[in-house]
Amino acid sequence: MNDTVLKGRRLAGGTRAPKTYSTERNCAKVGCETRLSRYNRREHCYAHAPTKYPRLRGRIVKNES
Ligand SMILES: [Zn+2]
């Protein structure tokens, strides 16, 4: 008579992988296998990050040969 006691329901749906963010991202540069930190929101590794050229008064400094 006491069949309606609530018990913990078993999770239905089988073994569905939990939704996770990718924790193993690689550099967006093709061929580069440098793994990015999951905390690194950039798409490239340090070596392939967009280069910031040193600028002097707004001009790109060139190496004279
Ligand atoms: Zn890279």
N, CA, C, O and the ligand as a Tripos MOL2 file, in Angstrom:
@<TRIPOS>MOLECULE
protein
  261   259    66     0     0
PROTEIN
NO_CHARGES

@<TRIPOS>ATOM
      1 N           0.8200   -1.2000    0.0000 N.3       1 MET1
      2 CA          0.0000    0.0000    0.0000 C.3       1 MET1
      3 C           0.8530    1.2480    0.0000 C.2       1 MET1
      4 O           0.3790    2.3730   -0.1600 O.2       1 MET1
      5 N           2.1080    0.9990    0.1830 N.am      2 ASN2
      6 CA          2.9900    2.1520    0.2520 C.3       2 ASN2
      7 C           3.9650    2.1280   -0.9240 C.2       2 ASN2
      8 O           5.1780    2.2730   -0.7750 O.2       2 ASN2
      9 N           3.3720    1.9400   -2.0870 N.am      3 ASP3
     10 CA          4.2320    1.7900   -3.2690 C.3       3 ASP3
     11 C           4.7020    3.1150   -3.8370 C.2       3 ASP3
     12 O           5.5450    3.1430   -4.7330 O.2       3 ASP3
     13 N           4.1910    4.1640   -3.3490 N.am      4 THR4
     14 CA          4.4530    5.4430   -4.0030 C.3       4 THR4
     15 C           5.5760    6.2280   -3.3270 C.2       4 THR4
     16 O           5.7340    7.4320   -3.5270 O.2       4 THR4
     17 N           6.3320    5.5170   -2.5380 N.am      5 VAL5
     18 CA          7.4560    6.2140   -1.9160 C.3       5 VAL5
     19 C           8.4540    6.6330   -2.9880 C.2       5 VAL5
     20 O           8.8450    5.8380   -3.8430 O.2       5 VAL5
     21 N           8.8360    7.8360   -2.9260 N.am      6 LEU6
     22 CA          9.7730    8.3120   -3.9380 C.3       6 LEU6
     23 C          11.1730    7.7980   -3.6510 C.2       6 LEU6
     24 O          11.7240    7.9780   -2.5650 O.2       6 LEU6
     25 N          11.7080    7.1700   -4.6400 N.am      7 LYS7
     26 CA         13.1060    6.7820   -4.5470 C.3       7 LYS7
     27 C          13.8800    7.5560   -5.5970 C.2       7 LYS7
     28 O          13.3150    8.1460   -6.5170 O.2       7 LYS7
     29 N          15.1250    7.5340   -5.4340 N.am      8 GLY8
     30 CA         15.9430    8.1990   -6.4420 C.3       8 GLY8
     31 C          15.7540    7.5290   -7.7760 C.2       8 GLY8
     32 O          15.8570    6.3070   -7.8930 O.2       8 GLY8
     33 N          15.4790    8.3230   -8.7710 N.am      9 ARG9
     34 CA         15.2860    7.7180  -10.0830 C.3       9 ARG9
     35 C          16.6270    7.3870  -10.7060 C.2       9 ARG9
     36 O          17.6070    8.1210  -10.5810 O.2       9 ARG9
     37 N          16.6260    6.2860  -11.3600 N.am     10 ARG10
     38 CA         17.8280    5.9880  -12.1200 C.3      10 ARG10
     39 C          17.8770    6.8880  -13.3360 C.2      10 ARG10
     40 O          16.8450    7.2230  -13.9180 O.2      10 ARG10
     41 N          19.0460    7.2640  -13.7020 N.am     11 LEU11
     42 CA         19.1740    8.1160  -14.8690 C.3      11 LEU11
     43 C          18.8470    7.3140  -16.1130 C.2      11 LEU11
     44 O          19.4740    6.2970  -16.4080 O.2      11 LEU11
     45 N          17.8710    7.7890  -16.8160 N.am     12 ALA12
     46 CA         17.5100    7.1110  -18.0550 C.3      12 ALA12
     47 C          18.3620    7.6450  -19.2020 C.2      12 ALA12
     48 O          18.9450    8.7270  -19.1260 O.2      12 ALA12
     49 N          18.4110    6.8740  -20.2290 N.am     13 GLY13
     50 CA         19.1110    7.3750  -21.4130 C.3      13 GLY13
     51 C          20.4670    6.7370  -21.6260 C.2      13 GLY13
     52 O          21.1820    7.0700  -22.5700 O.2      13 GLY13
     53 N          20.8110    5.8260  -20.7510 N.am     14 GLY14
     54 CA         22.0470    5.1110  -20.9930 C.3      14 GLY14
     55 C          23.2720    5.9650  -20.7460 C.2      14 GLY14
     56 O          23.2540    6.9060  -19.9520 O.2      14 GLY14
     57 N          24.3180    5.6190  -21.4350 N.am     15 THR15
     58 CA         25.5850    6.2910  -21.1820 C.3      15 THR15
     59 C          25.7990    7.3920  -22.1860 C.2      15 THR15
     60 O          26.4910    7.2210  -23.1900 O.2      15 THR15
     61 N          25.2180    8.4800  -21.9110 N.am     16 ARG16
     62 CA         25.4350    9.6110  -22.7970 C.3      16 ARG16
     63 C          26.5380   10.4750  -22.2100 C.2      16 ARG16
     64 O          26.5250   10.8330  -21.0320 O.2      16 ARG16
     65 N          27.4520   10.7830  -23.0380 N.am     17 ALA17
     66 CA         28.5840   11.5640  -22.5500 C.3      17 ALA17
     67 C          28.1110   12.9370  -22.0950 C.2      17 ALA17
     68 O          27.3070   13.5810  -22.7690 O.2      17 ALA17
     69 N          28.5930   13.3620  -20.9960 N.am     18 PRO18
     70 CA         28.2040   14.6820  -20.5210 C.3      18 PRO18
     71 C          28.7430   15.7670  -21.4430 C.2      18 PRO18
     72 O          29.7790   15.6180  -22.0900 O.2      18 PRO18
     73 N          28.0240   16.8200  -21.4730 N.am     19 LYS19
     74 CA         28.4370   17.9090  -22.3530 C.3      19 LYS19
     75 C          29.6170   18.6290  -21.7320 C.2      19 LYS19
     76 O          29.5310   19.2200  -20.6550 O.2      19 LYS19
     77 N          30.6870   18.5570  -22.4310 N.am     20 THR20
     78 CA         31.8790   19.2090  -21.8910 C.3      20 THR20
     79 C          32.4850   20.1040  -22.9440 C.2      20 THR20
     80 O          32.2570   19.9460  -24.1430 O.2      20 THR20
     81 N          33.2330   21.0100  -22.4770 N.am     21 TYR21
     82 CA         33.9700   21.8420  -23.4100 C.3      21 TYR21
     83 C          35.2290   21.0990  -23.8030 C.2      21 TYR21
     84 O          35.7600   20.2720  -23.0620 O.2      21 TYR21
     85 N          35.6650   21.4160  -24.9530 N.am     22 SER22
     86 CA         36.8600   20.7390  -25.4250 C.3      22 SER22
     87 C          38.0430   21.1020  -24.5370 C.2      22 SER22
     88 O          38.3630   22.2720  -24.3260 O.2      22 SER22
     89 N          38.6550   20.0910  -24.0430 N.am     23 THR23
     90 CA         39.7950   20.3640  -23.1730 C.3      23 THR23
     91 C          41.1010   20.0890  -23.8880 C.2      23 THR23
     92 O          42.1850   20.3360  -23.3590 O.2      23 THR23
     93 N          40.9800   19.5820  -25.0810 N.am     24 GLU24
     94 CA         42.2070   19.3130  -25.8150 C.3      24 GLU24
     95 C          42.1340   19.9940  -27.1640 C.2      24 GLU24
     96 O          41.7910   19.3860  -28.1780 O.2      24 GLU24
     97 N          42.4540   21.2260  -27.1490 N.am     25 ARG25
     98 CA         42.4560   21.9680  -28.4070 C.3      25 ARG25
     99 C          43.8830   22.1230  -28.8680 C.2      25 ARG25
    100 O          44.8170   22.2780  -28.0810 O.2      25 ARG25
    101 N          44.0070   22.0760  -30.1490 N.am     26 ASN26
    102 CA         45.3260   22.2890  -30.7030 C.3      26 ASN26
    103 C          45.3690   23.6250  -31.4120 C.2      26 ASN26
    104 O          44.3430   24.2410  -31.7030 O.2      26 ASN26
    105 N          46.5630   24.0400  -31.6720 N.am     27 CYS27
    106 CA         46.7760   25.2930  -32.3730 C.3      27 CYS27
    107 C          46.0340   25.2760  -33.7020 C.2      27 CYS27
    108 O          45.9550   24.2430  -34.3670 O.2      27 CYS27
    109 N          45.4980   26.4170  -34.0790 N.am     28 ALA28
    110 CA         44.7320   26.5060  -35.3150 C.3      28 ALA28
    111 C          45.6330   26.4600  -36.5430 C.2      28 ALA28
    112 O          45.1610   26.2740  -37.6640 O.2      28 ALA28
    113 N          46.8930   26.6270  -36.3280 N.am     29 LYS29
    114 CA         47.8270   26.5530  -37.4410 C.3      29 LYS29
    115 C          47.8880   25.1240  -37.9420 C.2      29 LYS29
    116 O          48.1180   24.1910  -37.1730 O.2      29 LYS29
    117 N          47.6820   24.9660  -39.2340 N.am     30 VAL30
    118 CA         47.7030   23.6200  -39.7900 C.3      30 VAL30
    119 C          49.0760   23.0070  -39.6000 C.2      30 VAL30
    120 O          50.1000   23.6000  -39.9360 O.2      30 VAL30
    121 N          49.0670   21.8170  -39.0580 N.am     31 GLY31
    122 CA         50.3280   21.1190  -38.8810 C.3      31 GLY31
    123 C          50.9530   21.3440  -37.5220 C.2      31 GLY31
    124 O          51.8890   20.6460  -37.1310 O.2      31 GLY31
    125 N          50.4360   22.3090  -36.8190 N.am     32 CYS32
    126 CA         50.9730   22.5640  -35.4930 C.3      32 CYS32
    127 C          50.1750   21.7640  -34.4830 C.2      32 CYS32
    128 O          48.9500   21.8670  -34.4230 O.2      32 CYS32
    129 N          50.8530   20.9920  -33.7160 N.am     33 GLU33
    130 CA         50.1610   20.1280  -32.7630 C.3      33 GLU33
    131 C          50.3210   20.6160  -31.3340 C.2      33 GLU33
    132 O          50.1270   19.8660  -30.3770 O.2      33 GLU33
    133 N          50.6610   21.8240  -31.2140 N.am     34 THR34
    134 CA         50.7970   22.3740  -29.8690 C.3      34 THR34
    135 C          49.4430   22.4170  -29.1960 C.2      34 THR34
    136 O          48.4810   22.9760  -29.7230 O.2      34 THR34
    137 N          49.3910   21.8290  -28.0490 N.am     35 ARG35
    138 CA         48.1220   21.8020  -27.3440 C.3      35 ARG35
    139 C          47.9170   23.1160  -26.5970 C.2      35 ARG35
    140 O          48.8190   23.6560  -25.9580 O.2      35 ARG35
    141 N          46.7150   23.5850  -26.7090 N.am     36 LEU36
    142 CA         46.4000   24.8240  -26.0160 C.3      36 LEU36
    143 C          45.7840   24.5030  -24.6680 C.2      36 LEU36
    144 O          45.0750   23.5100  -24.5010 O.2      36 LEU36
    145 N          46.0600   25.3280  -23.7630 N.am     37 SER37
    146 CA         45.4340   25.1730  -22.4560 C.3      37 SER37
    147 C          43.9470   25.4160  -22.5610 C.2      37 SER37
    148 O          43.4910   26.2470  -23.3460 O.2      37 SER37
    149 N          43.2060   24.6890  -21.7670 N.am     38 ARG38
    150 CA         41.7640   24.8950  -21.8040 C.3      38 ARG38
    151 C          41.4150   26.2900  -21.3030 C.2      38 ARG38
    152 O          40.3180   26.8000  -21.5330 O.2      38 ARG38
    153 N          42.3410   26.8680  -20.6380 N.am     39 TYR39
    154 CA         42.0950   28.2130  -20.1370 C.3      39 TYR39
    155 C          42.5810   29.2720  -21.1110 C.2      39 TYR39
    156 O          42.3750   30.4720  -20.9300 O.2      39 TYR39
    157 N          43.2290   28.7770  -22.1440 N.am     40 ASN40
    158 CA         43.7160   29.7050  -23.1580 C.3      40 ASN40
    159 C          42.6420   29.8640  -24.2120 C.2      40 ASN40
    160 O          42.3140   28.9160  -24.9260 O.2      40 ASN40
    161 N          42.1110   31.0300  -24.3060 N.am     41 ARG41
    162 CA         40.9920   31.2200  -25.2210 C.3      41 ARG41
    163 C          41.4430   31.5660  -26.6190 C.2      41 ARG41
    164 O          40.6190   31.7580  -27.5130 O.2      41 ARG41
    165 N          42.7080   31.6460  -26.8090 N.am     42 ARG42
    166 CA         43.1860   31.9610  -28.1530 C.3      42 ARG42
    167 C          43.1410   30.7200  -29.0330 C.2      42 ARG42
    168 O          43.0240   29.5920  -28.5560 O.2      42 ARG42
    169 N          43.2360   30.9640  -30.3020 N.am     43 GLU43
    170 CA         43.1510   29.8410  -31.2370 C.3      43 GLU43
    171 C          44.5210   29.3390  -31.6650 C.2      43 GLU43
    172 O          44.6450   28.2880  -32.2940 O.2      43 GLU43
    173 N          45.5120   30.0800  -31.3270 N.am     44 HIS44
    174 CA         46.8420   29.6830  -31.7480 C.3      44 HIS44
    175 C          47.7470   29.5350  -30.5350 C.2      44 HIS44
    176 O          47.5250   30.1220  -29.4760 O.2      44 HIS44
    177 N          48.7550   28.7410  -30.7350 N.am     45 CYS45
    178 CA         49.7330   28.6110  -29.6810 C.3      45 CYS45
    179 C          50.5660   29.8790  -29.6240 C.2      45 CYS45
    180 O          50.3990   30.7920  -30.4340 O.2      45 CYS45
    181 N          51.4260   29.9160  -28.6940 N.am     46 TYR46
    182 CA         52.2020   31.1320  -28.4930 C.3      46 TYR46
    183 C          53.0270   31.4580  -29.7280 C.2      46 TYR46
    184 O          53.2080   32.6230  -30.0830 O.2      46 TYR46
    185 N          53.5180   30.4240  -30.3670 N.am     47 ALA47
    186 CA         54.3970   30.6520  -31.5070 C.3      47 ALA47
    187 C          53.6330   31.1640  -32.7200 C.2      47 ALA47
    188 O          54.1880   31.8800  -33.5530 O.2      47 ALA47
    189 N          52.3760   30.8000  -32.8160 N.am     48 HIS48
    190 CA         51.6160   31.1570  -34.0010 C.3      48 HIS48
    191 C          50.5910   32.2480  -33.7340 C.2      48 HIS48
    192 O          49.7710   32.5680  -34.5940 O.2      48 HIS48
    193 N          50.6440   32.7920  -32.5830 N.am     49 ALA49
    194 CA         49.7290   33.8900  -32.3000 C.3      49 ALA49
    195 C          50.0400   35.0410  -33.2490 C.2      49 ALA49
    196 O          51.1830   35.2100  -33.6750 O.2      49 ALA49
    197 N          49.0410   35.8150  -33.5730 N.am     50 PRO50
    198 CA         49.2660   36.9530  -34.4530 C.3      50 PRO50
    199 C          50.4130   37.8030  -33.9450 C.2      50 PRO50
    200 O          50.4530   38.2220  -32.7890 O.2      50 PRO50
    201 N          51.3220   38.0340  -34.8320 N.am     51 THR51
    202 CA         52.5460   38.7180  -34.4330 C.3      51 THR51
    203 C          52.3000   40.1960  -34.2020 C.2      51 THR51
    204 O          51.6060   40.8660  -34.9670 O.2      51 THR51
    205 N          52.8690   40.6620  -33.1650 N.am     52 LYS52
    206 CA         52.8480   42.1050  -32.9230 C.3      52 LYS52
    207 C          54.2240   42.6460  -33.2400 C.2      52 LYS52
    208 O          55.1940   42.3900  -32.5270 O.2      52 LYS52
    209 N          54.2860   43.3850  -34.3040 N.am     53 TYR53
    210 CA         55.5670   43.9240  -34.6870 C.3      53 TYR53
    211 C          55.8980   45.1150  -33.8010 C.2      53 TYR53
    212 O          55.0270   45.9040  -33.4360 O.2      53 TYR53
    213 N          57.1370   45.2200  -33.4770 N.am     54 PRO54
    214 CA         57.5380   46.4030  -32.7130 C.3      54 PRO54
    215 C          57.3570   47.6370  -33.5730 C.2      54 PRO54
    216 O          57.8130   47.6910  -34.7150 O.2      54 PRO54
    217 N          56.7090   48.5900  -33.0280 N.am     55 ARG55
    218 CA         56.4550   49.7910  -33.8220 C.3      55 ARG55
    219 C          57.1210   50.9990  -33.1840 C.2      55 ARG55
    220 O          57.1790   51.1500  -31.9630 O.2      55 ARG55
    221 N          57.5970   51.8130  -34.0320 N.am     56 LEU56
    222 CA         58.2440   53.0250  -33.5750 C.3      56 LEU56
    223 C          57.5220   54.1980  -34.2300 C.2      56 LEU56
    224 O          57.6160   54.4100  -35.4390 O.2      56 LEU56
    225 N          56.8330   54.9190  -33.4390 N.am     57 ARG57
    226 CA         56.0380   56.0560  -33.9140 C.3      57 ARG57
    227 C          55.0930   55.6180  -35.0320 C.2      57 ARG57
    228 O          54.9350   56.3170  -36.0320 O.2      57 ARG57
    229 N          54.4860   54.4880  -34.8580 N.am     58 GLY58
    230 CA         53.4840   54.0470  -35.8200 C.3      58 GLY58
    231 C          54.0550   53.4020  -37.0600 C.2      58 GLY58
    232 O          53.3110   52.9820  -37.9470 O.2      58 GLY58
    233 N          55.3810   53.3220  -37.1300 N.am     59 ARG59
    234 CA         55.9570   52.6900  -38.3160 C.3      59 ARG59
    235 C          56.5850   51.3730  -37.9300 C.2      59 ARG59
    236 O          57.1790   51.2440  -36.8590 O.2      59 ARG59
    237 N          56.4540   50.4140  -38.7890 N.am     60 ILE60
    238 CA         57.0620   49.1170  -38.5260 C.3      60 ILE60
    239 C          58.5640   49.2140  -38.7470 C.2      60 ILE60
    240 O          59.0350   49.6690  -39.7890 O.2      60 ILE60
    241 N          59.2820   48.7820  -37.7580 N.am     61 VAL61
    242 CA         60.7350   48.8510  -37.8490 C.3      61 VAL61
    243 C          61.2400   47.7120  -38.7200 C.2      61 VAL61
    244 O          60.9480   46.5430  -38.4700 O.2      61 VAL61
    245 N          61.9670   48.0560  -39.7010 N.am     62 LYS62
    246 CA         62.5260   47.0240  -40.5830 C.3      62 LYS62
    247 C          64.0050   46.8120  -40.2790 C.2      62 LYS62
    248 O          64.7230   47.7050  -39.8300 O.2      62 LYS62
    249 N          64.4010   45.6130  -40.5440 N.am     63 ASN63
    250 CA         65.8260   45.3370  -40.4440 C.3      63 ASN63
    251 C          66.4820   45.6810  -41.7740 C.2      63 ASN63
    252 O          66.1280   45.1200  -42.8110 O.2      63 ASN63
    253 N          67.4230   46.5910  -41.7410 N.am     64 GLU64
    254 CA         68.0770   46.9370  -42.9980 C.3      64 GLU64
    255 C          69.2000   45.9590  -43.2740 C.2      64 GLU64
    256 O          69.9820   45.6090  -42.3910 O.2      64 GLU64
    257 N          69.2560   45.5420  -44.4830 N.am     65 SER65
    258 CA         70.2750   44.5710  -44.8300 C.3      65 SER65
    259 C          71.4080   45.2230  -45.5800 C.2      65 SER65
    260 O          72.3670   44.5500  -45.9570 O.2      65 SER65
    261 ZN         50.9480   26.7110  -33.3120 Zn       66 ZN66
@<TRIPOS>BOND
     1     1     2 1
     2     2     3 1
     3     3     4 2
     4     3     5 am
     5     5     6 1
     6     6     7 1
     7     7     8 2
     8     7     9 am
     9     9    10 1
    10    10    11 1
    11    11    12 2
    12    11    13 am
    13    13    14 1
    14    14    15 1
    15    15    16 2
    16    15    17 am
    17    17    18 1
    18    18    19 1
    19    19    20 2
    20    19    21 am
    21    21    22 1
    22    22    23 1
    23    23    24 2
    24    23    25 am
    25    25    26 1
    26    26    27 1
    27    27    28 2
    28    27    29 am
    29    29    30 1
    30    30    31 1
    31    31    32 2
    32    31    33 am
    33    33    34 1
    34    34    35 1
    35    35    36 2
    36    35    37 am
    37    37    38 1
    38    38    39 1
    39    39    40 2
    40    39    41 am
    41    41    42 1
    42    42    43 1
    43    43    44 2
    44    43    45 am
    45    45    46 1
    46    46    47 1
    47    47    48 2
    48    47    49 am
    49    49    50 1
    50    50    51 1
    51    51    52 2
    52    51    53 am
    53    53    54 1
    54    54    55 1
    55    55    56 2
    56    55    57 am
    57    57    58 1
    58    58    59 1
    59    59    60 2
    60    59    61 am
    61    61    62 1
    62    62    63 1
    63    63    64 2
    64    63    65 am
    65    65    66 1
    66    66    67 1
    67    67    68 2
    68    67    69 am
    69    69    70 1
    70    70    71 1
    71    71    72 2
    72    71    73 am
    73    73    74 1
    74    74    75 1
    75    75    76 2
    76    75    77 am
    77    77    78 1
    78    78    79 1
    79    79    80 2
    80    79    81 am
    81    81    82 1
    82    82    83 1
    83    83    84 2
    84    83    85 am
    85    85    86 1
    86    86    87 1
    87    87    88 2
    88    87    89 am
    89    89    90 1
    90    90    91 1
    91    91    92 2
    92    91    93 am
    93    93    94 1
    94    94    95 1
    95    95    96 2
    96    95    97 am
    97    97    98 1
    98    98    99 1
    99    99   100 2
   100    99   101 am
   101   101   102 1
   102   102   103 1
   103   103   104 2
   104   103   105 am
   105   105   106 1
   106   106   107 1
   107   107   108 2
   108   107   109 am
   109   109   110 1
   110   110   111 1
   111   111   112 2
   112   111   113 am
   113   113   114 1
   114   114   115 1
   115   115   116 2
   116   115   117 am
   117   117   118 1
   118   118   119 1
   119   119   120 2
   120   119   121 am
   121   121   122 1
   122   122   123 1
   123   123   124 2
   124   123   125 am
   125   125   126 1
   126   126   127 1
   127   127   128 2
   128   127   129 am
   129   129   130 1
   130   130   131 1
   131   131   132 2
   132   131   133 am
   133   133   134 1
   134   134   135 1
   135   135   136 2
   136   135   137 am
   137   137   138 1
   138   138   139 1
   139   139   140 2
   140   139   141 am
   141   141   142 1
   142   142   143 1
   143   143   144 2
   144   143   145 am
   145   145   146 1
   146   146   147 1
   147   147   148 2
   148   147   149 am
   149   149   150 1
   150   150   151 1
   151   151   152 2
   152   151   153 am
   153   153   154 1
   154   154   155 1
   155   155   156 2
   156   155   157 am
   157   157   158 1
   158   158   159 1
   159   159   160 2
   160   159   161 am
   161   161   162 1
   162   162   163 1
   163   163   164 2
   164   163   165 am
   165   165   166 1
   166   166   167 1
   167   167   168 2
   168   167   169 am
   169   169   170 1
   170   170   171 1
   171   171   172 2
   172   171   173 am
   173   173   174 1
   174   174   175 1
   175   175   176 2
   176   175   177 am
   177   177   178 1
   178   178   179 1
   179   179   180 2
   180   179   181 am
   181   181   182 1
   182   182   183 1
   183   183   184 2
   184   183   185 am
   185   185   186 1
   186   186   187 1
   187   187   188 2
   188   187   189 am
   189   189   190 1
   190   190   191 1
   191   191   192 2
   192   191   193 am
   193   193   194 1
   194   194   195 1
   195   195   196 2
   196   195   197 am
   197   197   198 1
   198   198   199 1
   199   199   200 2
   200   199   201 am
   201   201   202 1
   202   202   203 1
   203   203   204 2
   204   203   205 am
   205   205   206 1
   206   206   207 1
   207   207   208 2
   208   207   209 am
   209   209   210 1
   210   210   211 1
   211   211   212 2
   212   211   213 am
   213   213   214 1
   214   214   215 1
   215   215   216 2
   216   215   217 am
   217   217   218 1
   218   218   219 1
   219   219   220 2
   220   219   221 am
   221   221   222 1
   222   222   223 1
   223   223   224 2
   224   223   225 am
   225   225   226 1
   226   226   227 1
   227   227   228 2
   228   227   229 am
   229   229   230 1
   230   230   231 1
   231   231   232 2
   232   231   233 am
   233   233   234 1
   234   234   235 1
   235   235   236 2
   236   235   237 am
   237   237   238 1
   238   238   239 1
   239   239   240 2
   240   239   241 am
   241   241   242 1
   242   242   243 1
   243   243   244 2
   244   243   245 am
   245   245   246 1
   246   246   247 1
   247   247   248 2
   248   247   249 am
   249   249   250 1
   250   250   251 1
   251   251   252 2
   252   251   253 am
   253   253   254 1
   254   254   255 1
   255   255   256 2
   256   255   257 am
   257   257   258 1
   258   258   259 1
   259   259   260 2
@<TRIPOS>SUBSTRUCTURE
     1 MET1         2 RESIDUE 1 A MET
     2 ASN2         6 RESIDUE 1 A ASN
     3 ASP3        10 RESIDUE 1 A ASP
     4 THR4        14 RESIDUE 1 A THR
     5 VAL5        18 RESIDUE 1 A VAL
     6 LEU6        22 RESIDUE 1 A LEU
     7 LYS7        26 RESIDUE 1 A LYS
     8 GLY8        30 RESIDUE 1 A GLY
     9 ARG9        34 RESIDUE 1 A ARG
    10 ARG10       38 RESIDUE 1 A ARG
    11 LEU11       42 RESIDUE 1 A LEU
    12 ALA12       46 RESIDUE 1 A ALA
    13 GLY13       50 RESIDUE 1 A GLY
    14 GLY14       54 RESIDUE 1 A GLY
    15 THR15       58 RESIDUE 1 A THR
    16 ARG16       62 RESIDUE 1 A ARG
    17 ALA17       66 RESIDUE 1 A ALA
    18 PRO18       70 RESIDUE 1 A PRO
    19 LYS19       74 RESIDUE 1 A LYS
    20 THR20       78 RESIDUE 1 A THR
    21 TYR21       82 RESIDUE 1 A TYR
    22 SER22       86 RESIDUE 1 A SER
    23 THR23       90 RESIDUE 1 A THR
    24 GLU24       94 RESIDUE 1 A GLU
    25 ARG25       98 RESIDUE 1 A ARG
    26 ASN26      102 RESIDUE 1 A ASN
    27 CYS27      106 RESIDUE 1 A CYS
    28 ALA28      110 RESIDUE 1 A ALA
    29 LYS29      114 RESIDUE 1 A LYS
    30 VAL30      118 RESIDUE 1 A VAL
    31 GLY31      122 RESIDUE 1 A GLY
    32 CYS32      126 RESIDUE 1 A CYS
    33 GLU33      130 RESIDUE 1 A GLU
    34 THR34      134 RESIDUE 1 A THR
    35 ARG35      138 RESIDUE 1 A ARG
    36 LEU36      142 RESIDUE 1 A LEU
    37 SER37      146 RESIDUE 1 A SER
    38 ARG38      150 RESIDUE 1 A ARG
    39 TYR39      154 RESIDUE 1 A TYR
    40 ASN40      158 RESIDUE 1 A ASN
    41 ARG41      162 RESIDUE 1 A ARG
    42 ARG42      166 RESIDUE 1 A ARG
    43 GLU43      170 RESIDUE 1 A GLU
    44 HIS44      174 RESIDUE 1 A HIS
    45 CYS45      178 RESIDUE 1 A CYS
    46 TYR46      182 RESIDUE 1 A TYR
    47 ALA47      186 RESIDUE 1 A ALA
    48 HIS48      190 RESIDUE 1 A HIS
    49 ALA49      194 RESIDUE 1 A ALA
    50 PRO50      198 RESIDUE 1 A PRO
    51 THR51      202 RESIDUE 1 A THR
    52 LYS52      206 RESIDUE 1 A LYS
    53 TYR53      210 RESIDUE 1 A TYR
    54 PRO54      214 RESIDUE 1 A PRO
    55 ARG55      218 RESIDUE 1 A ARG
    56 LEU56      222 RESIDUE 1 A LEU
    57 ARG57      226 RESIDUE 1 A ARG
    58 GLY58      230 RESIDUE 1 A GLY
    59 ARG59      234 RESIDUE 1 A ARG
    60 ILE60      238 RESIDUE 1 A ILE
    61 VAL61      242 RESIDUE 1 A VAL
    62 LYS62      246 RESIDUE 1 A LYS
    63 ASN63      250 RESIDUE 1 A ASN
    64 GLU64      254 RESIDUE 1 A GLU
    65 SER65      258 RESIDUE 1 A SER
    66 ZN66       261 GROUP 0 **** ****
